[in-house]
Amino acid sequence: MSKLLVVDDEKNLRLVVQKEMTRQGHEVMCAEDGEAAWELLEEQDFDVVLCDINMPRLDGLGLLRRTRERSQNPPEVIMLTGQATVESAIEAMKLGAYDYLTKPYRIGELSALVTAAAEKQQLKVDNQRLRAQIARTHQSLPEIVADSPQMKEALRLVQRVAPSDTSVLITGESGVGKELIAQAIHRLSGRSDKPFIDLNCAALQDTLLESELFGHEAGAFSGARARKLGLFEIADGGTLFLDEIMEMPMQLQSKLLRALETRTFFRVGGVKKVEVDVRLIAATNRDKDTAIADGLFRADLMYRVNSFEINVPPLRERREDIEPLARHLLHKLAGQNEPELSPAAIEALNAFDWSGNVRQLRNCLERAILLADNGMITPRELPPEIAFRTEKTNVSVSYGSPSREPVSSFQNTTPSNLRDVERQQIIGALEKTGWHRGKTAELLGISPSTLYRRLREYDLDVR
């Protein structure tokens, strides 16, 4: 059912339309001219207005113009006239009329137009409500727990940089929540109603990454049967988040730099320049100075990406966040069946170093939920290394800070730089898994493509 307003100076015609529309389930009101109709429009909302053009005091075009200029949420207007001219039809459509009917018209034709116009109006109302709801949700940033001074400072920086279009580099160890920070920046920006597109640069092979980022034309390479839009193009007007950006191959870094500087690019195999308006947010768990010094990342691209840096500290350096984070994750994972944390379990969680940060904490709690009895998590449900405070040998590749205990027989070596530490960790993990690359990548906490790239860099791709 829709709410209609019939505006016509012919009383009999008004009554006929009102009767037929009411019979079809609509709520209908009438007005004898434009001024009377405007008084009703100021008092209440209507979905559709059926309006004659030639009327005393205020004609149909004048009423249409007034609704578009003064109403916050104007109804859809269908113009009705017995003296149709091309000029009046064009003028009505320019002013925003939904459609134009000439008298005499069939009730079935009018009914179909009313239904379509009412559906359009309802979609506009629903869209406004959803936008308002999303805006409220985004402003609250419910996913980020920040009780520690370090995280409060990080969020302060987020709020300061978000309204601008400045490129942001988010640094921090793996699992600290860099993507959540990127989402927060987008949600608080003027681009919040536009797309947020994310891409993990380490998750794709080098040959596929360019196509995924910039798209390709039909026939650009074997298997490219049709044009594909890249993520850069899909993110137009919004934000593009490139995670693990320092895993991007060197030949693609130059194209990314060019796209950021000119806001234009060519699809793979294309000759037509594509223009985009994209804000870039990037993240890395590597040390940027070391990556530049080792020739793995272009310095000029770093200057372009790193206009504003936000560092997310590891969980072990913000222990005030561990307990509230644990409770937040428990509620998110278990919902209404959320178990309680015993004081001893909280003490064990706070004492652990969390080399895998929030991701490791989440995995720990998932296990504890499955094992918990009587709605209570005790140290008994926690992994042994957490319950007994004996953290396992750290085999994760932590680029921001070297591991305290490198794996395997290299413990007594003194690495000359961060690359040596990384190479030693990879070799140690390979030895533990019998050189099984899939298991090694899982043990190191990195993607297989990143492991393969490291094996080539360190000449370890052949056993």
ChimeraX attribute file (.defattr): number of C-alpha atoms within 10 A of each C-alpha:
attribute: neighborCount
match mode: 1-to-1
recipient: residues
	/A:1	12
	/A:2	20
	/A:3	18
	/A:4	25
	/A:5	24
	/A:6	24
	/A:7	30
	/A:8	27
	/A:9	20
	/A:10	12
	/A:11	12
	/A:12	10
	/A:13	13
	/A:14	19
	/A:15	15
	/A:16	12
	/A:17	18
	/A:18	20
	/A:19	13
	/A:20	15
	/A:21	22
	/A:22	17
	/A:23	10
	/A:24	12
	/A:25	11
	/A:26	17
	/A:27	16
	/A:28	19
	/A:29	18
	/A:30	21
	/A:31	19
	/A:32	17
	/A:33	24
	/A:34	27
	/A:35	19
	/A:36	14
	/A:37	22
	/A:38	17
	/A:39	11
	/A:40	16
	/A:41	17
	/A:42	11
	/A:43	8
	/A:44	7
	/A:45	15
	/A:46	21
	/A:47	23
	/A:48	27
	/A:49	28
	/A:50	23
	/A:51	28
	/A:52	27
	/A:53	25
	/A:54	18
	/A:55	18
	/A:56	13
	/A:57	10
	/A:58	17
	/A:59	19
	/A:60	27
	/A:61	22
	/A:62	15
	/A:63	21
	/A:64	26
	/A:65	15
	/A:66	15
	/A:67	21
	/A:68	16
	/A:69	11
	/A:70	10
	/A:71	12
	/A:72	8
	/A:73	15
	/A:74	19
	/A:75	27
	/A:76	26
	/A:77	28
	/A:78	25
	/A:79	24
	/A:80	23
	/A:81	20
	/A:82	13
	/A:83	10
	/A:84	14
	/A:85	11
	/A:86	7
	/A:87	8
	/A:88	16
	/A:89	18
	/A:90	12
	/A:91	13
	/A:92	22
	/A:93	15
	/A:94	10
	/A:95	17
	/A:96	15
	/A:97	21
	/A:98	19
	/A:99	17
	/A:100	20
	/A:101	20
	/A:102	15
	/A:103	11
	/A:104	9
	/A:105	12
	/A:106	10
	/A:107	13
	/A:108	10
	/A:109	10
	/A:110	16
	/A:111	15
	/A:112	11
	/A:113	18
	/A:114	25
	/A:115	15
	/A:116	14
	/A:117	22
	/A:118	23
	/A:119	16
	/A:120	17
	/A:121	20
	/A:122	15
	/A:123	12
	/A:124	14
	/A:125	13
	/A:126	12
	/A:127	12
	/A:128	13
	/A:129	12
	/A:130	12
	/A:131	13
	/A:132	12
	/A:133	11
	/A:134	14
	/A:135	15
	/A:136	11
	/A:137	12
	/A:138	18
	/A:139	11
	/A:140	12
	/A:141	16
	/A:142	10
	/A:143	16
	/A:144	15
	/A:145	16
	/A:146	18
	/A:147	16
	/A:148	14
	/A:149	12
	/A:150	18
	/A:151	19
	/A:152	13
	/A:153	15
	/A:154	17
	/A:155	20
	/A:156	11
	/A:157	16
	/A:158	21
	/A:159	15
	/A:160	12
	/A:161	19
	/A:162	20
	/A:163	15
	/A:164	14
	/A:165	15
	/A:166	16
	/A:167	21
	/A:168	24
	/A:169	25
	/A:170	22
	/A:171	22
	/A:172	22
	/A:173	24
	/A:174	25
	/A:175	20
	/A:176	22
	/A:177	19
	/A:178	24
	/A:179	18
	/A:180	13
	/A:181	23
	/A:182	27
	/A:183	21
	/A:184	23
	/A:185	27
	/A:186	26
	/A:187	24
	/A:188	21
	/A:189	21
	/A:190	15
	/A:191	20
	/A:192	20
	/A:193	14
	/A:194	16
	/A:195	16
	/A:196	22
	/A:197	17
	/A:198	19
	/A:199	18
	/A:200	16
	/A:201	22
	/A:202	23
	/A:203	17
	/A:204	18
	/A:205	16
	/A:206	18
	/A:207	10
	/A:208	11
	/A:209	20
	/A:210	24
	/A:211	19
	/A:212	19
	/A:213	22
	/A:214	22
	/A:215	24
	/A:216	23
	/A:217	19
	/A:218	15
	/A:219	14
	/A:220	17
	/A:221	11
	/A:222	7
	/A:223	8
	/A:224	13
	/A:225	12
	/A:226	11
	/A:227	16
	/A:228	17
	/A:229	16
	/A:230	18
	/A:231	20
	/A:232	30
	/A:233	22
	/A:234	20
	/A:235	21
	/A:236	18
	/A:237	19
	/A:238	23
	/A:239	29
	/A:240	25
	/A:241	25
	/A:242	23
	/A:243	24
	/A:244	21
	/A:245	23
	/A:246	24
	/A:247	23
	/A:248	23
	/A:249	19
	/A:250	14
	/A:251	10
	/A:252	14
	/A:253	20
	/A:254	14
	/A:255	16
	/A:256	19
	/A:257	18
	/A:258	13
	/A:259	19
	/A:260	20
	/A:261	11
	/A:262	11
	/A:263	16
	/A:264	16
	/A:265	22
	/A:266	17
	/A:267	23
	/A:268	21
	/A:269	16
	/A:270	16
	/A:271	10
	/A:272	9
	/A:273	10
	/A:274	15
	/A:275	15
	/A:276	19
	/A:277	16
	/A:278	23
	/A:279	23
	/A:280	23
	/A:281	28
	/A:282	25
	/A:283	26
	/A:284	22
	/A:285	23
	/A:286	22
	/A:287	17
	/A:288	19
	/A:289	11
	/A:290	16
	/A:291	18
	/A:292	15
	/A:293	11
	/A:294	11
	/A:295	10
	/A:296	15
	/A:297	21
	/A:298	16
	/A:299	15
	/A:300	13
	/A:301	17
	/A:302	18
	/A:303	12
	/A:304	17
	/A:305	21
	/A:306	20
	/A:307	11
	/A:308	15
	/A:309	19
	/A:310	21
	/A:311	21
	/A:312	19
	/A:313	18
	/A:314	21
	/A:315	23
	/A:316	18
	/A:317	12
	/A:318	16
	/A:319	18
	/A:320	17
	/A:321	20
	/A:322	25
	/A:323	17
	/A:324	14
	/A:325	21
	/A:326	20
	/A:327	17
	/A:328	16
	/A:329	20
	/A:330	22
	/A:331	15
	/A:332	12
	/A:333	15
	/A:334	14
	/A:335	10
	/A:336	9
	/A:337	11
	/A:338	16
	/A:339	19
	/A:340	17
	/A:341	20
	/A:342	13
	/A:343	12
	/A:344	14
	/A:345	21
	/A:346	17
	/A:347	14
	/A:348	18
	/A:349	22
	/A:350	20
	/A:351	17
	/A:352	20
	/A:353	17
	/A:354	21
	/A:355	24
	/A:356	21
	/A:357	19
	/A:358	22
	/A:359	14
	/A:360	15
	/A:361	20
	/A:362	19
	/A:363	12
	/A:364	17
	/A:365	22
	/A:366	16
	/A:367	13
	/A:368	22
	/A:369	21
	/A:370	11
	/A:371	15
	/A:372	18
	/A:373	12
	/A:374	7
	/A:375	13
	/A:376	16
	/A:377	23
	/A:378	20
	/A:379	20
	/A:380	15
	/A:381	20
	/A:382	22
	/A:383	15
	/A:384	13
	/A:385	12
	/A:386	22
	/A:387	20
	/A:388	14
	/A:389	15
	/A:390	12
	/A:391	15
	/A:392	11
	/A:393	13
	/A:394	19
	/A:395	22
	/A:396	23
	/A:397	23
	/A:398	23
	/A:399	21
	/A:400	17
	/A:401	13
	/A:402	17
	/A:403	18
	/A:404	10
	/A:405	14
	/A:406	23
	/A:407	21
	/A:408	18
	/A:409	11
	/A:410	15
	/A:411	14
	/A:412	9
	/A:413	11
	/A:414	9
	/A:415	14
	/A:416	8
	/A:417	10
	/A:418	19
	/A:419	16
	/A:420	14
	/A:421	21
	/A:422	22
	/A:423	19
	/A:424	20
	/A:425	26
	/A:426	28
	/A:427	19
	/A:428	20
	/A:429	25
	/A:430	22
	/A:431	15
	/A:432	15
	/A:433	14
	/A:434	10
	/A:435	15
	/A:436	12
	/A:437	17
	/A:438	15
	/A:439	16
	/A:440	24
	/A:441	21
	/A:442	14
	/A:443	18
	/A:444	19
	/A:445	17
	/A:446	16
	/A:447	15
	/A:448	20
	/A:449	18
	/A:450	18
	/A:451	21
	/A:452	16
	/A:453	18
	/A:454	17
	/A:455	18
	/A:456	11
	/A:457	11
	/A:458	14
	/A:459	11
	/A:460	15
	/A:461	13
	/A:462	6
	/A:463	7
